[in-house]
Amino acid sequence: MAIKSAPTQKATIEEAIDLAITAVNLGDLGKGKAALNWVLEQDPANTTAWLWLACCMTDDEAKQDCYKHVSLITSRN
């Protein structure tokens, strides 16, 4: 299955998250990260994207940063 590295401008956030999840589950963290970064450019408060982005991070500090974003977003709601 071929996976694009990042969604096109016409992609929806939901489609981009689906693309990212598929990439991550197939072990292609780079493509998953690219798609999730696109989502976060469109919607910085998307907790699903932040949680999946944490899965793409190999550095524990970067993972924690993603989780902190989720915590801040959810505490405001």
Contacts in CASP RR format, 6 or more apart in sequence:
PFRMAT RR
TARGET T0000
AUTHOR 0000-0000-0000
METHOD contacts of the structure
MODEL  1
MAIKSAPTQKATIEEAIDLAITAVNLGDLGKGKAALNWVLEQDPANTTAW
LWLACCMTDDEAKQDCYKHVSLITSRN
1 22 0 8 1.000
1 26 0 8 1.000
3 19 0 8 1.000
3 22 0 8 1.000
3 23 0 8 1.000
3 26 0 8 1.000
3 28 0 8 1.000
3 31 0 8 1.000
4 19 0 8 1.000
4 31 0 8 1.000
4 35 0 8 1.000
5 30 0 8 1.000
5 31 0 8 1.000
5 34 0 8 1.000
5 35 0 8 1.000
6 31 0 8 1.000
6 34 0 8 1.000
6 35 0 8 1.000
6 37 0 8 1.000
6 38 0 8 1.000
7 15 0 8 1.000
7 16 0 8 1.000
7 19 0 8 1.000
7 35 0 8 1.000
7 38 0 8 1.000
7 39 0 8 1.000
11 19 0 8 1.000
11 38 0 8 1.000
13 39 0 8 1.000
13 42 0 8 1.000
13 43 0 8 1.000
13 46 0 8 1.000
13 49 0 8 1.000
16 35 0 8 1.000
16 36 0 8 1.000
16 38 0 8 1.000
16 39 0 8 1.000
16 42 0 8 1.000
17 35 0 8 1.000
17 36 0 8 1.000
17 39 0 8 1.000
17 46 0 8 1.000
17 48 0 8 1.000
17 49 0 8 1.000
17 52 0 8 1.000
19 31 0 8 1.000
19 32 0 8 1.000
19 35 0 8 1.000
20 31 0 8 1.000
20 32 0 8 1.000
20 33 0 8 1.000
20 35 0 8 1.000
20 36 0 8 1.000
20 39 0 8 1.000
20 49 0 8 1.000
20 52 0 8 1.000
21 52 0 8 1.000
23 29 0 8 1.000
23 30 0 8 1.000
23 31 0 8 1.000
23 32 0 8 1.000
23 35 0 8 1.000
24 32 0 8 1.000
24 52 0 8 1.000
24 55 0 8 1.000
24 56 0 8 1.000
29 55 0 8 1.000
29 56 0 8 1.000
29 58 0 8 1.000
30 56 0 8 1.000
32 52 0 8 1.000
32 56 0 8 1.000
33 53 0 8 1.000
33 56 0 8 1.000
36 49 0 8 1.000
36 52 0 8 1.000
36 53 0 8 1.000
36 56 0 8 1.000
37 53 0 8 1.000
39 46 0 8 1.000
39 49 0 8 1.000
40 46 0 8 1.000
40 49 0 8 1.000
40 50 0 8 1.000
40 53 0 8 1.000
43 49 0 8 1.000
45 73 0 8 1.000
47 69 0 8 1.000
47 70 0 8 1.000
47 73 0 8 1.000
47 74 0 8 1.000
50 66 0 8 1.000
50 67 0 8 1.000
50 69 0 8 1.000
50 70 0 8 1.000
50 73 0 8 1.000
51 66 0 8 1.000
51 67 0 8 1.000
51 70 0 8 1.000
53 66 0 8 1.000
54 62 0 8 1.000
54 63 0 8 1.000
54 66 0 8 1.000
54 67 0 8 1.000
57 63 0 8 1.000
57 66 0 8 1.000
END
